[in-house]
Amino acid sequence: MAGKRRSEMMEETRAKLIASARKAFAEKGFAAASMDDLTAEAGLTRGALYHNFGDKRGLLQAVVDQLDAEMATRAHDIGIQAGNDWDGLLAEGVAYIEMALEPEVQRIVLLDGPAFLGDPSQWPSQNRCLQTTRLVVERLIAQGIVRPLDPEAAARLLNGAALNAALWVAASDDPQDVLAKAVEAFRFLAEGLLARSS
């Protein structure tokens, strides 16, 4: 019983720190958010942050992982509503690009994440998305909708296009204008995979 309680307390501490950091990183940015402020906001000490995440960068990774997972779930849900695998694949990519307009996503995942955590294509959350996309591409190839090609290569290019489009939108001076261009180009690029016009 004591072990369970301890693990619950650790999970609660992690959740508090992530929530506090998520708010601070969204409002101030990673560089400007002080560890003292975000631990105080969570009602915890720096020691709790170090124990659970190693350092502030480890906490950013946890926040990015959480946000990226939420983005993937939202995009997947939108894709499911599209009605078929091909339309769903396009809808997921477009939804991911459109999320670049959301201030929290823009600041934490698309601007600070790459700046402080490195190449987003190497993040564990991106690799999970890649595997999901690969499975859809495999189904589309089996159905004769997509040309017979290497499914991993196609999945990497589709995911890379959506990710880079989102990064472009987030970093631009006119995100709304860039979004329209990015979505149009993403759709045309994806349609190049089709075995026949649909």
Disulfide bonds with the S-S distance in Angstrom:
none
